[in-house]
Amino acid sequence: MRKCPKCGTEIEEGMEFCPNCGESMSDMDLRQALRERMAERQSMHMETLPNARELGGLMMQDGRMIKKKVLLRSYKLADASEEDRRRLIEEYHLERIVDLRGIEEAMRVPDPEYPGATIRIIPVIDEENFGRGKDGVQHKIEDEDDPVKGFINFLHAVDISDMYEKMLLSPFSQKAFRAFFDEVLALGDGAILWHCMTGKDRTGLAAALLLEVLGADRDLILDEFALTNVMCADRIARAKQHFLDSGVSEEDASLAVTMAEGVSEAYLARALDAVTREYGSVDRYLSDAIGLSEEEKEIIREKFLD
């Protein structure tokens, strides 16, 4: 069963339109084809970093394009092969690395050092409140006897559909995104790379906010975010099969794989809508919540757009 990329509603076989938002299946198929072409263009084609891509080459609403080989988003760097590391240094001239994982998470699987590049750990998730369910209890992703069961139980206890919304509206996360933009503003002539564990959620939110500053429209922001599902399609399929083989239902397997390996653009759209309701616009959010001045926004645009 497919899911509507616009709103996340499950679409039964033979249906021509999403019963919730009215999106046509033919439009979905066209959009998927365009995203596959987009993924090929944006991919950094790394050997061991499956979700590594750049923002370079994307066109903004004013007709300018993002400079290539400068703004990079990635899977965790601990798995990078020697060839991938060489390319990051010699081809991309890596200058700054921003690790958006928690401190303990980053220390367990640390980034390797890159000659000439600084590494800054900026935790985006407030660990003290992560996993707090509708019951007010903080739940953990663990079960000593059955890890899969523990993971599914966690997903049932916590509504992951609003996880991006909670991050964007959290003062803790807002301070982290401000620190991320400080790194972007401080970049010299090289490239900046930001990542989390799999380079999809925390990394994707940072990319979405940066694209907003640069002048991307909402469709492009959602398309870029959803490229994870194209670039990691094989990993997602294997993960889903693992959950199904473990006796998990189709519905729970789809939910679990979204949390573990994929992304939901509907969740991001929901988060951006929540920000707009709270602040009037995402641009206003960047000013009032993140603390970016109009001068800083213009510096970013002049620095990274051609």
VENURQUI-V240073 format. One record per residue. N is the residue number from 0. RES is the residue in three letters. PHI is phi as a letter, one per 40 degrees, with the letter a starting at -180 (999 if undefined). Layout:
n,res,phi
N,RES,PHI
N,RES,PHI
This chain:
n,res,phi
0,MET,999
1,ARG,c
2,LYS,b
3,CYS,c
4,PRO,c
5,LYS,c
6,CYS,b
7,GLY,g
8,THR,c
9,GLU,c
10,ILE,b
11,GLU,c
12,GLU,d
13,GLY,g
14,MET,c
15,GLU,c
16,PHE,b
17,CYS,c
18,PRO,c
19,ASN,c
20,CYS,b
21,GLY,g
22,GLU,d
23,SER,c
24,MET,c
25,SER,c
26,ASP,c
27,MET,c
28,ASP,c
29,LEU,c
30,ARG,c
31,GLN,c
32,ALA,c
33,LEU,c
34,ARG,c
35,GLU,c
36,ARG,c
37,MET,c
38,ALA,c
39,GLU,c
40,ARG,c
41,GLN,c
42,SER,c
43,MET,c
44,HIS,f
45,MET,c
46,GLU,c
47,THR,b
48,LEU,b
49,PRO,c
50,ASN,b
51,ALA,c
52,ARG,a
53,GLU,b
54,LEU,c
55,GLY,d
56,GLY,g
57,LEU,c
58,MET,c
59,MET,c
60,GLN,c
61,ASP,c
62,GLY,g
63,ARG,c
64,MET,b
65,ILE,c
66,LYS,c
67,LYS,c
68,LYS,g
69,VAL,b
70,LEU,b
71,LEU,b
72,ARG,b
73,SER,a
74,TYR,c
75,LYS,d
76,LEU,c
77,ALA,c
78,ASP,c
79,ALA,c
80,SER,c
81,GLU,c
82,GLU,c
83,ASP,c
84,ARG,c
85,ARG,c
86,ARG,c
87,LEU,c
88,ILE,c
89,GLU,c
90,GLU,c
91,TYR,b
92,HIS,f
93,LEU,d
94,GLU,b
95,ARG,b
96,ILE,b
97,VAL,b
98,ASP,c
99,LEU,c
100,ARG,c
101,GLY,c
102,ILE,d
103,GLU,c
104,GLU,c
105,ALA,c
106,MET,c
107,ARG,c
108,VAL,b
109,PRO,c
110,ASP,c
111,PRO,c
112,GLU,c
113,TYR,b
114,PRO,d
115,GLY,g
116,ALA,b
117,THR,c
118,ILE,b
119,ARG,b
120,ILE,c
121,ILE,b
122,PRO,c
123,VAL,c
124,ILE,c
125,ASP,c
126,GLU,c
127,GLU,c
128,ASN,b
129,PHE,c
130,GLY,g
131,ARG,c
132,GLY,c
133,LYS,c
134,ASP,c
135,GLY,g
136,VAL,c
137,GLN,c
138,HIS,c
139,LYS,b
140,ILE,c
141,GLU,a
142,ASP,a
143,GLU,d
144,ASP,c
145,ASP,a
146,PRO,d
147,VAL,c
148,LYS,c
149,GLY,c
150,PHE,c
151,ILE,c
152,ASN,c
153,PHE,c
154,LEU,c
155,HIS,c
156,ALA,c
157,VAL,b
158,ASP,c
159,ILE,c
160,SER,c
161,ASP,b
162,MET,c
163,TYR,c
164,GLU,d
165,LYS,c
166,MET,c
167,LEU,c
168,LEU,c
169,SER,c
170,PRO,d
171,PHE,c
172,SER,c
173,GLN,c
174,LYS,c
175,ALA,c
176,PHE,c
177,ARG,c
178,ALA,c
179,PHE,c
180,PHE,c
181,ASP,c
182,GLU,c
183,VAL,c
184,LEU,c
185,ALA,c
186,LEU,c
187,GLY,c
188,ASP,c
189,GLY,c
190,ALA,b
191,ILE,b
192,LEU,b
193,TRP,b
194,HIS,a
195,CYS,b
196,MET,c
197,THR,b
198,GLY,g
199,LYS,b
200,ASP,c
201,ARG,c
202,THR,c
203,GLY,c
204,LEU,c
205,ALA,c
206,ALA,c
207,ALA,c
208,LEU,c
209,LEU,c
210,LEU,c
211,GLU,c
212,VAL,c
213,LEU,c
214,GLY,h
215,ALA,c
216,ASP,c
217,ARG,d
218,ASP,c
219,LEU,c
220,ILE,c
221,LEU,c
222,ASP,c
223,GLU,c
224,PHE,d
225,ALA,c
226,LEU,c
227,THR,d
228,ASN,c
229,VAL,c
230,MET,c
231,CYS,b
232,ALA,d
233,ASP,c
234,ARG,c
235,ILE,c
236,ALA,c
237,ARG,c
238,ALA,c
239,LYS,c
240,GLN,c
241,HIS,c
242,PHE,c
243,LEU,c
244,ASP,c
245,SER,c
246,GLY,g
247,VAL,c
248,SER,c
249,GLU,d
250,GLU,c
251,ASP,c
252,ALA,c
253,SER,c
254,LEU,c
255,ALA,c
256,VAL,c
257,THR,c
258,MET,c
259,ALA,c
260,GLU,b
261,GLY,b
262,VAL,b
263,SER,b
264,GLU,c
265,ALA,c
266,TYR,c
267,LEU,c
268,ALA,d
269,ARG,c
270,ALA,c
271,LEU,c
272,ASP,c
273,ALA,c
274,VAL,c
275,THR,c
276,ARG,c
277,GLU,c
278,TYR,b
279,GLY,g
280,SER,a
281,VAL,c
282,ASP,c
283,ARG,c
284,TYR,d
285,LEU,c
286,SER,c
287,ASP,c
288,ALA,c
289,ILE,c
290,GLY,g
291,LEU,c
292,SER,c
293,GLU,c
294,GLU,c
295,GLU,c
296,LYS,c
297,GLU,c
298,ILE,d
299,ILE,c
300,ARG,c
301,GLU,c
302,LYS,c
303,PHE,b
304,LEU,b
305,ASP,b
